[in-house]
């Protein structure tokens, strides 16, 4: 079992009379690419600031890389890299000049500059001022700065926020390779749910100040119930059969039905029931909900509300 790089137990935080986090429990395994999901105002940024020691919890324990963030923050900061707010870069400098400042502050050898530029695919931009970088390149340079010193854990708040599709794709590919290429774990928040689905190895859902779900992406996929669309010889007869078996079919055409909340195992049973009843089954399509659909259902937001 992988060790935990972040452990939060019974963590609560309030601003005045407003409780933002309420007995929050979170475990982030080593070498994971861990996505932290939740609507605005539900405590994501507060959680990140507690993990990095920028805020103090009112209650509970927080351990990062095995250290107590309350009493051993200096040890934690030596071992993590952070990108929490929009990066502050110096537009009149070259990438190597900018990174050399970080090396000087951290007491690192200049060889670190080439190492991190290679990690983020910016080695060939030495003669280009930061002012002429695209937003995606600037974000990769900020990540290079966070990677100085070979951190064991990267903490990123909305790393693809504001980027164009090309920039988002670049950051996605970079994040997917970093746990192996930089030997680190990554904890990141995001609103880009399609990117999370393509990128993350684990996720947690924060709602109303508590973790409502956390698991590996593969475990979530195996638990999700999907939709079964059937093309049959007689939709009305198939509807009566399935309704009598306790399902809730919906007739969508003269020969088609749709059933929601169906597992793959149930899909097989439904096929057998239809065929055993002497009905014709021409086609069956099974679809699982996307991560976005799961997120909207889990946060009690309808698709129409989301579109507004």
Order of alpha helices (4+ residues) and beta strands (2+ residues): beta-beta-beta-alpha-beta-beta-alpha-beta-alpha-alpha-alpha-beta-alpha-beta-alpha-beta-beta-alpha-beta-alpha-beta-beta-alpha-beta-alpha-alpha
